[in-house]
Amino acid sequence: MSGIVLNISTAGDIKCLYTELLDLSDLGEMTVRRASLVEWDDDRRGWTVAMPNGSFLAGPFVSRSEAIKWEIAYWNNTL
């Protein structure tokens, strides 16, 4: 995906994945939190996506870029 997905609530709050394609601070005050982690997993012998608390989301993936692509699609559909 090459675009930005902005989820705007009826109250005007915006949720999206952080990107440098657009200066998001122009939209107002920002709060940034890590949504998930892409890391190499020795046991699974591949790249995995997990929550910051360690809960497994997906993988293993052969490449890190494949894992990141999955991560972006997942969060764009979840936010």
FENQUIQUI-V634160 format. One record per residue. N is the residue number from 1. PHI is phi in whole degrees, -180 to 180 (999 if undefined). NEAR is the number of other ideal C-beta (glycine too) atoms within 8 Angstrom. Layout:
BEGIN
N&PHI&NEAR  N&PHI&NEAR
END
This chain:
BEGIN
1&999&7  2&-109&2  3&-101&4  4&-115&8  5&-103&9  6&-107&7  7&-102&8  8&-112&6  9&-79&8  10&-65&3  11&-83&4  12&94&6  13&-75&6  14&-117&10  15&-120&7  16&-163&11  17&-80&10  18&-64&6  19&-147&8  20&-101&4  21&-70&4  22&-143&7  23&-77&4  24&-64&9  25&-66&6  26&-66&5  27&-87&6  28&132&5  29&-63&3  30&-111&7  31&-125&4  32&-116&4  33&-133&4  34&-73&5  35&-86&6  36&-159&12  37&-123&8  38&-110&10  39&-142&7  40&-74&7  41&-116&11  42&-61&5  43&-65&4  44&-89&8  45&57&6  46&-175&10  47&-82&15  48&-128&16  49&-116&14  50&-140&11  51&-74&8  52&-57&7  53&-82&4  54&98&6  55&-63&6  56&-71&7  57&-111&11  58&-162&10  59&125&12  60&-82&9  61&-110&13  62&-68&6  63&-123&7  64&-65&9  65&-64&6  66&-65&10  67&-65&15  68&-66&9  69&-61&9  70&-63&11  71&-58&14  72&-63&10  73&-63&9  74&-59&12  75&-70&11  76&-63&10  77&-86&6  78&-97&5  79&-64&9
END
